[in-house]
Amino acid sequence: MELFLKIAAAAVMIMLLFYLWPALKHWQEHGPKAEKGDWQAAILPLAAVVGLVVILVLMVR
């Protein structure tokens, strides 16, 4: 029974990929383009999350 569920889940994921492929192509072609400063705006929250994880790991040690 467990093997059947794994196979069914894999089949559903593959069907979902085929279903969403046209939308993905449309989003890539017509989506917003990156501008100067976008990476700098994204790095700050990512650095904050990494810092928080490091602090949590150090607290647990």
MOPAC internal coordinates of N, CA, C and O (Angstrom, degrees):
PM7 1SCF
backbone

  N    0.0000 0     0.00 0     0.00 0    0    0    0
  C    1.4622 1     0.00 0     0.00 0    1    0    0
  C    1.5245 1   110.67 1     0.00 0    2    1    0
  O    1.2310 1   120.71 1   140.87 1    3    2    1
  N    1.3576 1   116.25 1   -39.13 1    3    2    1
  C    1.4560 1   119.67 1  -178.47 1    5    3    2
  C    1.5307 1   111.01 1   -65.66 1    6    5    3
  O    1.2310 1   120.29 1   140.48 1    7    6    5
  N    1.3221 1   117.04 1   -39.52 1    7    6    5
  C    1.4613 1   121.10 1   178.47 1    9    7    6
  C    1.5247 1   110.58 1   -63.16 1   10    9    7
  O    1.2310 1   120.34 1   139.53 1   11   10    9
  N    1.3345 1   116.95 1   -40.47 1   11   10    9
  C    1.4602 1   120.66 1   178.28 1   13   11   10
  C    1.5230 1   110.89 1   -61.10 1   14   13   11
  O    1.2310 1   120.15 1   138.72 1   15   14   13
  N    1.3342 1   117.31 1   -41.28 1   15   14   13
  C    1.4639 1   120.28 1  -179.75 1   17   15   14
  C    1.5282 1   111.19 1   -66.09 1   18   17   15
  O    1.2310 1   120.22 1   142.21 1   19   18   17
  N    1.3218 1   117.18 1   -37.79 1   19   18   17
  C    1.4625 1   119.90 1   178.08 1   21   19   18
  C    1.5217 1   110.97 1   -66.13 1   22   21   19
  O    1.2310 1   120.74 1   137.29 1   23   22   21
  N    1.3329 1   116.19 1   -42.71 1   23   22   21
  C    1.4646 1   119.97 1   178.84 1   25   23   22
  C    1.5220 1   110.63 1   -65.44 1   26   25   23
  O    1.2310 1   120.32 1   138.53 1   27   26   25
  N    1.3160 1   117.00 1   -41.47 1   27   26   25
  C    1.4685 1   120.69 1   179.51 1   29   27   26
  C    1.5260 1   110.59 1   -65.04 1   30   29   27
  O    1.2310 1   120.05 1   139.14 1   31   30   29
  N    1.3278 1   117.50 1   -40.86 1   31   30   29
  C    1.4655 1   120.34 1   178.81 1   33   31   30
  C    1.5240 1   110.47 1   -64.36 1   34   33   31
  O    1.2310 1   120.13 1   138.84 1   35   34   33
  N    1.3303 1   117.36 1   -41.16 1   35   34   33
  C    1.4639 1   120.53 1   178.07 1   37   35   34
  C    1.5235 1   110.66 1   -63.79 1   38   37   35
  O    1.2310 1   120.09 1   139.13 1   39   38   37
  N    1.3206 1   117.43 1   -40.87 1   39   38   37
  C    1.4618 1   120.82 1   179.18 1   41   39   38
  C    1.5327 1   110.91 1   -64.39 1   42   41   39
  O    1.2310 1   120.30 1   139.07 1   43   42   41
  N    1.3135 1   117.04 1   -40.93 1   43   42   41
  C    1.4678 1   120.71 1   178.76 1   45   43   42
  C    1.5223 1   110.28 1   -64.22 1   46   45   43
  O    1.2310 1   120.09 1   139.10 1   47   46   45
  N    1.3383 1   117.44 1   -40.90 1   47   46   45
  C    1.4636 1   120.05 1   178.70 1   49   47   46
  C    1.5259 1   111.74 1   -64.58 1   50   49   47
  O    1.2310 1   120.02 1   139.74 1   51   50   49
  N    1.3084 1   117.57 1   -40.26 1   51   50   49
  C    1.4608 1   120.61 1   178.23 1   53   51   50
  C    1.5191 1   110.78 1   -65.49 1   54   53   51
  O    1.2310 1   120.16 1   137.70 1   55   54   53
  N    1.3367 1   117.30 1   -42.30 1   55   54   53
  C    1.4649 1   120.19 1   177.28 1   57   55   54
  C    1.5224 1   110.70 1   -63.49 1   58   57   55
  O    1.2310 1   119.73 1   142.53 1   59   58   57
  N    1.3255 1   118.11 1   -37.47 1   59   58   57
  C    1.4557 1   121.68 1   178.65 1   61   59   58
  C    1.5270 1   110.48 1   -64.61 1   62   61   59
  O    1.2310 1   120.41 1   140.45 1   63   62   61
  N    1.3304 1   116.83 1   -39.55 1   63   62   61
  C    1.4651 1   119.44 1   177.03 1   65   63   62
  C    1.5169 1   111.42 1   -62.03 1   66   65   63
  O    1.2310 1   120.14 1   135.36 1   67   66   65
  N    1.3323 1   117.33 1   -44.64 1   67   66   65
  C    1.4623 1   120.16 1   178.23 1   69   67   66
  C    1.5278 1   111.16 1   -63.89 1   70   69   67
  O    1.2310 1   120.22 1   144.15 1   71   70   69
  N    1.3204 1   117.18 1   -35.85 1   71   70   69
  C    1.4589 1   121.53 1  -179.09 1   73   71   70
  C    1.5325 1   111.28 1   -69.39 1   74   73   71
  O    1.2310 1   120.35 1   141.19 1   75   74   73
  N    1.3433 1   116.94 1   -38.81 1   75   74   73
  C    1.4597 1   120.72 1  -175.41 1   77   75   74
  C    1.5253 1   114.04 1   -89.77 1   78   77   75
  O    1.2310 1   119.49 1   171.69 1   79   78   77
  N    1.3427 1   118.58 1    -8.31 1   79   78   77
  C    1.4556 1   120.89 1  -176.70 1   81   79   78
  C    1.5294 1   113.28 1   -57.17 1   82   81   79
  O    1.2310 1   118.05 1   134.38 1   83   82   81
  N    1.3384 1   121.33 1   -45.62 1   83   82   81
  C    1.4721 1   119.69 1   179.01 1   85   83   82
  C    1.5350 1   112.63 1   -61.81 1   86   85   83
  O    1.2310 1   120.42 1   141.36 1   87   86   85
  N    1.3082 1   116.81 1   -38.64 1   87   86   85
  C    1.4647 1   119.44 1   179.12 1   89   87   86
  C    1.5276 1   110.54 1   -66.15 1   90   89   87
  O    1.2310 1   120.25 1   140.13 1   91   90   89
  N    1.3137 1   117.13 1   -39.87 1   91   90   89
  C    1.4579 1   120.73 1   178.26 1   93   91   90
  C    1.5227 1   111.30 1   -61.96 1   94   93   91
  O    1.2310 1   120.55 1   135.66 1   95   94   93
  N    1.3278 1   116.55 1   -44.34 1   95   94   93
  C    1.4626 1   120.15 1   178.59 1   97   95   94
  C    1.5361 1   110.27 1   -61.34 1   98   97   95
  O    1.2310 1   120.14 1   138.30 1   99   98   97
  N    1.3300 1   117.34 1   -41.70 1   99   98   97
  C    1.4665 1   121.36 1   179.26 1  101   99   98
  C    1.5289 1   110.37 1   -63.74 1  102  101   99
  O    1.2310 1   119.91 1   135.69 1  103  102  101
  N    1.3255 1   117.77 1   -44.31 1  103  102  101
  C    1.4646 1   121.37 1  -179.77 1  105  103  102
  C    1.5219 1   110.81 1   -62.88 1  106  105  103
  O    1.2310 1   120.02 1   140.90 1  107  106  105
  N    1.3286 1   117.57 1   -39.10 1  107  106  105
  C    1.4576 1   119.70 1  -179.90 1  109  107  106
  C    1.5244 1   111.63 1   -67.85 1  110  109  107
  O    1.2310 1   120.17 1   142.57 1  111  110  109
  N    1.3048 1   117.29 1   -37.43 1  111  110  109
  C    1.4589 1   120.06 1  -177.69 1  113  111  110
  C    1.5282 1   112.46 1   -78.36 1  114  113  111
  O    1.2310 1   119.72 1   143.81 1  115  114  113
  N    1.3186 1   118.13 1   -36.19 1  115  114  113
  C    1.4581 1   121.56 1  -173.30 1  117  115  114
  C    1.5217 1   113.97 1  -112.10 1  118  117  115
  O    1.2310 1   120.05 1  -171.31 1  119  118  117
  N    1.3145 1   117.50 1     8.69 1  119  118  117
  C    1.4592 1   120.68 1  -178.89 1  121  119  118
  C    1.5182 1   111.87 1   -77.43 1  122  121  119
  O    1.2310 1   120.56 1    -7.44 1  123  122  121
  N    1.3235 1   116.54 1   172.56 1  123  122  121
  C    1.4740 1   119.26 1   179.40 1  125  123  122
  C    1.5266 1   110.54 1   -68.46 1  126  125  123
  O    1.2310 1   121.21 1   -35.86 1  127  126  125
  N    1.3142 1   115.29 1   144.14 1  127  126  125
  C    1.4597 1   121.06 1   178.49 1  129  127  126
  C    1.5258 1   109.36 1   -90.62 1  130  129  127
  O    1.2310 1   121.02 1   -32.10 1  131  130  129
  N    1.3096 1   115.65 1   147.90 1  131  130  129
  C    1.4675 1   120.44 1   178.92 1  133  131  130
  C    1.5236 1   109.55 1   -68.91 1  134  133  131
  O    1.2310 1   121.53 1   -39.22 1  135  134  133
  N    1.3142 1   114.68 1   140.78 1  135  134  133
  C    1.4576 1   120.54 1   179.01 1  137  135  134
  C    1.5224 1   108.89 1  -118.98 1  138  137  135
  O    1.2310 1   121.04 1    -9.01 1  139  138  137
  N    1.3094 1   115.62 1   170.99 1  139  138  137
  C    1.4548 1   120.20 1   179.67 1  141  139  138
  C    1.5302 1   109.21 1   -64.39 1  142  141  139
  O    1.2310 1   120.79 1   -48.80 1  143  142  141
  N    1.3135 1   116.09 1   131.20 1  143  142  141
  C    1.4604 1   121.34 1   179.10 1  145  143  142
  C    1.5167 1   113.91 1    97.87 1  146  145  143
  O    1.2310 1   119.61 1   172.41 1  147  146  145
  N    1.3203 1   118.35 1    -7.59 1  147  146  145
  C    1.4628 1   120.14 1  -179.93 1  149  147  146
  C    1.5293 1   111.57 1   -66.32 1  150  149  147
  O    1.2310 1   120.59 1   138.19 1  151  150  149
  N    1.3348 1   116.49 1   -41.81 1  151  150  149
  C    1.4657 1   119.06 1  -179.97 1  153  151  150
  C    1.5144 1   111.24 1   -66.05 1  154  153  151
  O    1.2310 1   120.42 1   141.45 1  155  154  153
  N    1.3131 1   116.81 1   -38.55 1  155  154  153
  C    1.4611 1   119.42 1   179.25 1  157  155  154
  C    1.5225 1   110.54 1   -64.72 1  158  157  155
  O    1.2310 1   120.09 1   145.44 1  159  158  157
  N    1.3088 1   117.43 1   -34.56 1  159  158  157
  C    1.4574 1   120.87 1   178.69 1  161  159  158
  C    1.5247 1   111.32 1   -72.12 1  162  161  159
  O    1.2310 1   119.94 1   152.18 1  163  162  161
  N    1.3238 1   117.72 1   -27.82 1  163  162  161
  C    1.4609 1   120.88 1   179.85 1  165  163  162
  C    1.5249 1   111.81 1   -84.45 1  166  165  163
  O    1.2310 1   119.90 1   151.58 1  167  166  165
  N    1.3231 1   117.80 1   -28.42 1  167  166  165
  C    1.4641 1   120.85 1  -176.02 1  169  167  166
  C    1.5289 1   111.26 1   -69.44 1  170  169  167
  O    1.2310 1   119.57 1   144.85 1  171  170  169
  N    1.3141 1   118.42 1   -35.15 1  171  170  169
  C    1.4643 1   121.02 1  -177.56 1  173  171  170
  C    1.5276 1   112.31 1   -60.51 1  174  173  171
  O    1.2310 1   118.22 1   127.49 1  175  174  173
  N    1.3417 1   120.99 1   -52.51 1  175  174  173
  C    1.4693 1   119.17 1   177.60 1  177  175  174
  C    1.5334 1   112.54 1   -64.29 1  178  177  175
  O    1.2310 1   120.08 1   143.93 1  179  178  177
  N    1.3446 1   117.46 1   -36.07 1  179  178  177
  C    1.4678 1   119.48 1   178.11 1  181  179  178
  C    1.5222 1   110.82 1   -64.01 1  182  181  179
  O    1.2310 1   120.06 1   138.19 1  183  182  181
  N    1.3180 1   117.48 1   -41.81 1  183  182  181
  C    1.4594 1   120.93 1   177.85 1  185  183  182
  C    1.5262 1   110.82 1   -64.70 1  186  185  183
  O    1.2310 1   120.09 1   143.48 1  187  186  185
  N    1.3267 1   117.43 1   -36.52 1  187  186  185
  C    1.4631 1   120.62 1   177.99 1  189  187  186
  C    1.5252 1   111.03 1   -65.08 1  190  189  187
  O    1.2310 1   120.08 1   139.36 1  191  190  189
  N    1.3182 1   117.45 1   -40.64 1  191  190  189
  C    1.4652 1   121.08 1   178.56 1  193  191  190
  C    1.5272 1   110.34 1   -66.12 1  194  193  191
  O    1.2310 1   120.58 1   134.92 1  195  194  193
  N    1.3287 1   116.50 1   -45.08 1  195  194  193
  C    1.4707 1   119.90 1   178.46 1  197  195  194
  C    1.5211 1   110.14 1   -61.20 1  198  197  195
  O    1.2310 1   120.13 1   136.91 1  199  198  197
  N    1.3121 1   117.36 1   -43.09 1  199  198  197
  C    1.4673 1   120.47 1   177.63 1  201  199  198
  C    1.5076 1   112.24 1   -61.21 1  202  201  199
  O    1.2310 1   120.09 1   138.53 1  203  202  201
  N    1.3293 1   117.44 1   -41.47 1  203  202  201
  C    1.4563 1   120.91 1   178.69 1  205  203  202
  C    1.5287 1   110.88 1   -63.81 1  206  205  203
  O    1.2310 1   120.24 1   138.01 1  207  206  205
  N    1.3168 1   117.15 1   -41.99 1  207  206  205
  C    1.4674 1   120.45 1   179.03 1  209  207  206
  C    1.5211 1   110.33 1   -64.12 1  210  209  207
  O    1.2310 1   120.04 1   138.11 1  211  210  209
  N    1.3208 1   117.53 1   -41.89 1  211  210  209
  C    1.4671 1   120.60 1   178.62 1  213  211  210
  C    1.5213 1   110.54 1   -62.34 1  214  213  211
  O    1.2310 1   120.43 1   136.73 1  215  214  213
  N    1.3105 1   116.79 1   -43.27 1  215  214  213
  C    1.4791 1   120.16 1   178.72 1  217  215  214
  C    1.5301 1   110.21 1   -62.72 1  218  217  215
  O    1.2310 1   119.75 1   137.12 1  219  218  217
  N    1.3260 1   118.09 1   -42.88 1  219  218  217
  C    1.4666 1   120.73 1   179.19 1  221  219  218
  C    1.5205 1   111.81 1   -63.36 1  222  221  219
  O    1.2310 1   120.41 1   139.52 1  223  222  221
  N    1.3318 1   116.83 1   -40.48 1  223  222  221
  C    1.4652 1   119.99 1   178.55 1  225  223  222
  C    1.5142 1   110.54 1   -64.99 1  226  225  223
  O    1.2310 1   120.25 1   138.35 1  227  226  225
  N    1.3218 1   117.13 1   -41.65 1  227  226  225
  C    1.4610 1   120.05 1   179.53 1  229  227  226
  C    1.5279 1   111.45 1   -66.70 1  230  229  227
  O    1.2310 1   119.78 1   147.37 1  231  230  229
  N    1.3188 1   118.02 1   -32.63 1  231  230  229
  C    1.4584 1   120.81 1   178.35 1  233  231  230
  C    1.5215 1   111.58 1   -68.88 1  234  233  231
  O    1.2310 1   119.85 1   147.72 1  235  234  233
  N    1.3114 1   117.90 1   -32.28 1  235  234  233
  C    1.4560 1   121.75 1  -177.08 1  237  235  234
  C    1.5270 1   110.89 1   -77.33 1  238  237  235
  O    1.2310 1   120.32 1   149.47 1  239  238  237
  N    1.3174 1   116.99 1   -30.53 1  239  238  237
  C    1.4757 1   120.63 1  -178.34 1  241  239  238
  C    1.4769 1   112.71 1   -62.50 1  242  241  239
  O    1.2310 1   120.10 1   180.00 1  243  242  241

